[in-house]
Amino acid sequence: MDEKDPKEDLIEPVFRNGTVTTVGILLAFSLGFITHWAANPIPWQTYHLLAVVPILVGIALQMRALAMLLDTKSLQRPIYARANRIFIAGLVCTACGVGLAILLDFFDIAAKSALPGAS
């Protein structure tokens, strides 16, 4: 009586494919940001690690989510939901790191322009 139909706990492959595409695109943006920031002409300081660490952790979580979603087991609802949670955690972590990077660069530029003799 309480037996569940195994098909009930499956995600539609088309739906999962859209999620894989979204995760892949946002992961590419994250990787692009860290690459662009690494090439920034402002010299890196130790305090930049405050931003780099969450970005790299977030990217690692996004990569883990993508790897999980590419596996055929991700058609099972619990695995799909877990991959989505991991991806969202990675996205939030990356966004926090990006926000910190922007603030650190802003304050670095502001501090340098406030120095006497700076033009």
C-alpha positions in Angstrom: 0.0 0.0 0.0 2.7 2.5 0.9 4.9 1.4 -2.0 5.9 4.4 -4.1 6.2 4.3 -7.8 10.0 4.6 -8.5 9.2 7.0 -11.4 7.6 9.4 -8.9 11.0 10.3 -7.4 12.6 11.0 -10.8 13.3 14.4 -12.3 12.5 14.9 -15.9 15.7 14.8 -18.0 14.8 18.0 -19.8 14.4 19.8 -16.5 17.7 18.6 -15.3 19.4 19.6 -18.6 18.2 23.2 -18.0 19.7 23.1 -14.5 23.0 21.8 -15.9 23.1 24.6 -18.4 22.4 27.2 -15.7 25.0 25.8 -13.4 27.5 25.7 -16.2 27.0 29.3 -17.3 27.2 30.7 -13.7 30.3 28.6 -13.1 31.9 30.0 -16.2 31.1 33.6 -15.0 32.6 32.7 -11.6 35.8 31.4 -13.2 35.9 34.4 -15.6 35.7 36.8 -12.6 38.5 35.2 -10.7 40.6 35.1 -13.9 39.9 38.8 -14.6 40.5 39.8 -11.1 43.8 37.9 -11.0 44.9 40.0 -14.0 43.9 43.2 -12.2 46.7 45.8 -12.3 46.3 46.6 -8.6 49.0 44.6 -6.8 47.7 41.7 -4.6 48.0 42.1 -0.9 47.5 39.6 1.9 44.2 41.0 2.8 42.9 40.1 -0.7 42.7 36.5 0.7 39.5 37.6 2.5 37.9 37.7 -0.9 39.8 35.0 -2.8 39.1 32.2 -0.3 35.3 32.5 -0.5 35.4 32.8 -4.3 37.5 29.7 -4.6 35.4 27.8 -2.1 32.3 28.9 -4.0 33.8 27.8 -7.3 34.7 24.4 -5.9 31.1 24.0 -4.6 29.7 25.0 -8.0 32.0 22.5 -9.7 30.9 19.8 -7.3 27.3 20.5 -8.1 27.9 20.4 -11.8 29.7 17.1 -11.5 26.7 15.7 -9.5 24.2 17.0 -12.0 26.1 15.4 -14.9 25.8 12.0 -13.4 22.8 10.0 -14.4 22.0 9.4 -10.7 21.0 13.1 -10.5 17.7 12.2 -12.1 16.8 10.9 -8.6 15.0 13.7 -6.8 17.1 13.6 -3.5 20.4 13.7 -5.4 19.1 16.5 -7.7 18.0 18.5 -4.6 21.3 18.0 -2.9 23.2 19.1 -6.0 21.0 22.2 -6.1 21.7 23.0 -2.5 25.4 22.6 -3.0 25.2 24.9 -6.1 23.3 27.6 -4.2 25.8 27.5 -1.3 28.6 27.9 -3.9 26.8 30.7 -5.6 26.3 32.6 -2.3 29.9 32.0 -1.3 31.2 33.2 -4.6 28.9 36.3 -4.5 30.1 37.2 -1.0 33.7 36.9 -2.2 33.1 39.0 -5.3 31.4 41.6 -3.1 34.4 41.6 -0.8 36.8 41.9 -3.8 34.9 44.9 -5.0 35.0 46.6 -1.6 38.7 45.8 -1.1 39.6 47.3 -4.5 37.4 50.3 -3.9 39.0 51.0 -0.5 42.5 50.4 -1.9 41.9 52.9 -4.7 40.2 55.4 -2.3 43.1 55.1 0.2 45.7 55.7 -2.6 43.9 58.7 -3.9 43.6 60.2 -0.5 47.4 60.2 0.0 49.1 63.6 -0.2 50.5 64.3 -3.6 48.2 61.8 -5.3 46.4 63.2 -8.4 
